[in-house]
Amino acid sequence: MLKGEIIDAEKLTPRARDYAFPDLSPELRAANDRLEPEARKRWPFDPQHLLAAAVEKAGVDDYGPDYFREALKVLCRSAEEDLDLNALGRRNLYYQLLDHLIQRLRFVDLWKRHPEILDEDIRQPIFIIGLPRSGTTFLHQLLAQDEAMRVTPFWEELNPLPDHDAAIRPPEDEPLIERARKNIAGLRQHAPGLLEMHQLAVDEPEEEIYLLGPAFASMAYEWVYILPQYAAWYAQQDHTEGYQFFRKILQTLQWMRGGGRWLLKAPQHMEQLRPLMTVFPDGIFVETLRDPVTAATSNANLSCYGQRIRTNRPSPHAAGKSCMFIIERLVTKLLADHPDNDPRFVEIHFKSLMADPIVAARRVYAASGKKLDAASEFKMRAYVQNNNAKHKGSQEYRPEDFAIDVPTLRKKISGYYQRFGVEPDPRFG
């Protein structure tokens, strides 16, 4: 995945070798072979090219505050210098960048024409900010059973604005929904394991990592691609302006399609507590707690498997190194910026969440001075029962598949175990 990296099959575990040398579909191989000769010319990682192409597509040229330009510059440099992408990987990253720029232009244009959008009231939003694999998705979907909650389904995350002028309400969303269906169908065909590792459904709530894309305050590029230069730069930045842009996006979605009590979820917020609390001072922040080694291992597994559709050289060890860096950052920043005895924060351990989800839900409601009503509780109990009945696939991957040094990682983040009383996952030593 990374330029210049040597992947020695003899140093890989059997599972890691399967990931490093995947059996791809003939269609995927043929598409890469067909596009490879012209890929670099057609999809350049050049900031000025992308900015001009987005203006041409959007038909407007005001990007709003300029802070995002440095992020775009570093992203492009990292993509060009760090990554060994195949043709489809280059094309996909290029269009992801282009799409976020187009969305940014269209959002800014809409706010200029309809400034009343920014008067929309977002009151006491709930943010689930736990590590991956700590129950965040389960809790997100559990609380979403309350019809008063406003979530962003997968299709809206991918395409928040309609194809037509967003000022026309209600928007025509079926083309966006169909686009999301095709996105999932493509994954099912070319990387079916991804849908087993990370649940995706067109109409179900999804984390807002893509909605943060037009704000250029998203870790989406790090989760999906391995971008060492960009990751190191991103971790040192103040993303308050990006989160302010993100709040405006939420106001826009509420103005277009209706609102409610915003229920949001993204592990990246652990690293952005200060911007999050600044921009959403009345928010409720729900921390799901579990061994970070579990998160690092699971995300390395997901990242490495997904590389098969982006590179001809998937690297399990690079995935492990990248995920260790991300998880260490999330935990370290959470500890540094976490206020003491703040009633806006709710701590929920993974074990207690799985043991009694309804009690966990009641705690979230109590933090905002509300009570879980009987109708919503009934739906939540039905969701739990249905979730428990689903087949759970075995997770056989191990830290050593991705060269994750468990003792070293646990030592670096020992404060997390002590501060929150988290027990190490016994499966990983």
N, C-alpha and C positions, 0 to 999 in steps of 0.2 A: 504493500500500500504506500510506503514511503520511498521516495527516490533514494537510491544508493543502498538500501537495506538488503542484506543477504539473509535469505530464509533457508536455514539448514534443516532439512527434513529429519535428520538423525537426532536433532535436539528437541524435536516436538513430540508431545504425547500422541497417542493414536487419534484422539478426538481433534487435537490441534492440526494434525496432518490432514484430516478430512476437511477441515475448514480452509487450510492453506491451499489445498489442491481440490477444489470442489468439482462435482460432476454437473456441469451447466447444461441447460436445455439447448438443443441445436439451434433454436430460434435466436437465443441470446448470443450464442457464438457467431452466428451468421450476421446478425445486426452489427456487432462490434467489428467484424472483418470488413463489412461494407462501408462503415462510417469512418474507420480509422484513418485512411489517407487524408481526409479533409477536416478532421475533428478540430485540430488546433486552430486552423484558419477560420472555421465557421463559428467556433465558440471560444473566443479569446477571453482570458481573465484580465481584462484591461479596464480600469475604472472609467476612463473617459468614454470608451466605446459603450460600456453598459449604461452609463448615464444618458448618453445621446440616444441609444436604442430605446430606452424606457420613455424618454420624452416623445420620441416619434410614435411609439405605440399608444401612449396615454393621451397625446394631443394637448398636454399642458406642460409647463416647465418649472413650476415652483415646487421645490423639494422641502420647503420649510427650513427649520434650523439646520445649520451646516455641520453640527457635531458628528453626524453619521458618516461624513465623507472619509474621515480617518479610518473608521471601521471598515468601510468598503475597500479602501486602499490596502490595509493590512490583510484583509480576507483574500483579495486577489493575489497579492504577493505570496501569501502562504500557500494558496491553492496551486500556484504555478511552480513554486520552488520546493514545496514539501511533498506534494502528492504525485503518485504514479497512477493516474487514472486511465481507465480504458475509454473508448469513444463514448459509450453510453454514460459512464460516470462523469466525464467532462460535460457532456450535453446536459445532464440532469442538474449538475451544480450551477452551470451557466444560467439555465432557465429559472432555477430557484432564486438566484441573485437578481435576475432581471425582473421576476415576478414581484419580489419584495420592493424593488425600486418603483415599479409601476403602481403597486398598491399605495406606496407612500405618496406619490404624485396625486393619485386620485383622492386619497383621504384629505390631503392639504387643500386641494381644489374644492372639495365638498364643504370643508369647514369655512372657507372664504365666502362661498355662496350662501351658506346656511349657518351663520355663527350661533344660532340658537341651539344647535346640537351640543355645544360645549356648556350649555346650561343644564343639561340632563343630570339628574341627581343620582349618584351612585352611593348608596347608604349601607354601611356596615357589610361590605363584601367579605366573604369567607375564603381564605386562602389555605389550601392544604399544602404544606411545605416540607413534607418528609422526604427521606431518601427513596430512590427507586427500590422496589421489592420490599417496602416497609408497610404495605397496605394502602398506599395512596390511591390507587385506582379503585380498589374495593370500597374505600370510604367515600371517594368521590361519587361513585355510582350509587352507593347506599343513600347518601344525603340527597342525591338528585331525584330520588323517588318522591320527594316533596315537590308538588307541582308549583309551589311558590318560588322555587329556586330557578335562577337563570343560568344555564350552562351554555357552553359552546360545543355543539356536536362536531364530529370530525369534518363534515363537509364545510361547515362555517369556518373552521380553523384554516382549512386549505384555501378557501375562496370567500373571504368575508364580504366582499363587495359584489353586487350583481354585475352581469355583463353590460347592462344598460346603465343609464344615468342613475346613480344611487339616490338622487333626490326624488325619484318617482317611487312612491310608496303605495301599497306594499310591494316589495321587490319580487321579481320573478326568480325564484330560487331553484326550480327544477333542473335547469342546466348545470348549476353548481353541484347539486346532489348527484346527478348522473356522472359528472366528472369525478367525484369522489368514489362512486361505484367502480368506475374504470380503473382508478388508482389502486383500489383494493384487489380488483380482479387481476391486474398486472402483477402485484406481489404474490398472489395465490399461484400464478402460473410460473413465475421465475424464482421466487424465494419463499416458498410456502412455510418454511420454518419460522419466518418472521412473525407470521400471524399466530403461531403457537406461542411464541415468546412474548409478544406484545399484542394484546387484544385490540382489534380495530373493527369498528362497525360504523357505517355511514351516519346513523342517527344517534349514536351514543356519545356521552361527554368525552372530550379529549383535552389533554393539557394544553395550555395556551402558549406553548413554546413557538408555534408557528405564527400566532398573532403578534408575538413580540418581534417577528422578523422585520416588518416595515419600520419598526422603531430602532432596528439595529442594536437591540439589547437582548439578543436571544442566544442561548447556548445550542440551538438546533444544529448549527454547523459543526460544533464540536462533538455532539452526540453521534451524528450521522457520518461525518468525515473525521479523519485524524489530521489536525491542523496545528502542529506544534507552535509555529510562530504566532498564529492568531490566538491560540489558547493562552499563551504567555502574556500577550498584549491585553487581551480581553480581561484577564484576571486582575489587572492593575488599574482598570478604568473605573471612574464614577459613572454609573449608568442611570443617574437620576433623570436626566433629560429624556432618555429612552423610555423610562417608566412613565414619565409625564405624557409622552406620545402614546404609549400603550393605554393609559387611562382614557385618552380621547378616542381611541379605537373602540373601547368598551361603550363609551357614550354614544358613538355612532351606531353600533350594533343595536343598542337599546332604542335609539331613535328610529331605526329602520324597521326592526322586527319585534319590538316590545321588550320589556324588562322584567324585573322581579329582583329577588335577593341574589346577587351574583355569587356563584359558587365556582371557584377556580382552583387549579391544581398544577403545580410544576416544581420539581425538585430544585430547579435553578434558583428559586426564590431564597433558598437557604443562604446563598452567597450574596444576596441582594436585599438583606433585611433593612438596611438604612434607606435605600431608595423606596422600597416597598412601604415602609412605615411613614416616610415623608409624603408620598403621593397618596396613600390610603390610610390616613391617620386614625380612622375609626374602624379599620379592618379587624377581623378576627383571624388569628393565625394558628392553624392546627398543625402540630408537629407529630407525625407518626415516627416512632422510634424503633430501630432494629440495628443489628450489627452492620456497620458500614462495609465490612469484608464481604458480606452477602450481596450488598449493592454493587460493589466493584466487580465481583465475579460475574454476577448476572449481566451487568451492562457490557462487560468485555465479551461475554458470550453473544449477546445481541449485536454488538458492534462488529465483531469478527464475522459472524454469519452474514450480516448485511453487506459486507465488503464484496461479496461475490458478484453483485450487480453493479459494482463501481470500479473494480480493478481486476486485472489478471493476476495480481500477486497479493492475495489476502494475507495479512500478517497477524497471527494470534498474539504474538508477544508485543507488537506495537499497540494492539487493542488493549492489552492488559496495562501497559505503561500509561496510555492515555487515560484509561478509566481510573487508575490509581490516582493520577494527578487531579482529575475532576473531583473524585470523592473526597480526597484530602482537602481540597480547596473548599468544598461545600461545608464540610464539618468544621474546619478551622474558622471560616468566616462566621458561621452560625454561632460558635462559641464566643468569638470576639465581639459580635454585635448584639447578642441576645440580652435584652434587658432583664433585670431581676424583678421577680414578684409582679410581673405585668399581667393584669387580668385579661388582656386581649389574647394571651397565649394559652393554648390548651395542649397538654402533653398526653399522647396516647401511645402506649407500647403496643407493638404488633401482637404480642400474645394476648393481651387483654382485649384488643379489637377483635381478634378471631374468636375469643372465648364468649364475648357478649357484645355484639355490634350495636345493639339498641342502647345499651348503657353508654357506649362511646358517643353515639348520636345525641343522646340527651345532654351529655357534657358540652358538646359543641353549641347546642341551642342555649344552654344555661349561660354560657360565656357572653352571649349577646342579649341576655335578659328575656329570652323567649322560651316557650314550652313546646315540646314536640306534640303536635295534635294527633288524635286517635287515627284519623284517616291516613295520614302520612306514615305513622308507625305501622299500620297494617300493611301498607305497600312495602315498607322497608323489610318487614318480617318475611313477606312473600319473596322479595329479592334475595334475602339471605338463604331461604330454603332452596330456591332455584339455583343459586350459586353453589351451594353445597352439593347439589345433585349433579352438577356438571363433572365430566371426566377431567381429572387433573393429570396431565402428562408428567412423567418422571423427569426430574432435573438431574442429569448425571454429570454435568460439567463440574470441574474442580478448579481451584485457583492455579494449580500447576499447569493447566492447559494454556494459561495465558501469562505464565511466568510472574504471577502475583506473589510477592513476598509477604505472607500473612503476618509473621511476627514484626517485621519492619513497619508495615502499614498500621498495625494496631498500636505500636509504640508511638508513632507520629500523632495519632489521634486519640491517645489514651484519655485526654480530658473529656472526650465525648462520653465514654463509658462511665467515667466518674460523675460527670455533671448530671447525666440523665438516668443513671442506674441501669444502663443497657448491658445485657449479658452477651458474651461472645457466642457466636453460632457454633455449637459443638461439632457440626459436620466439618468445620474447617480448622480444627485444632484449637 
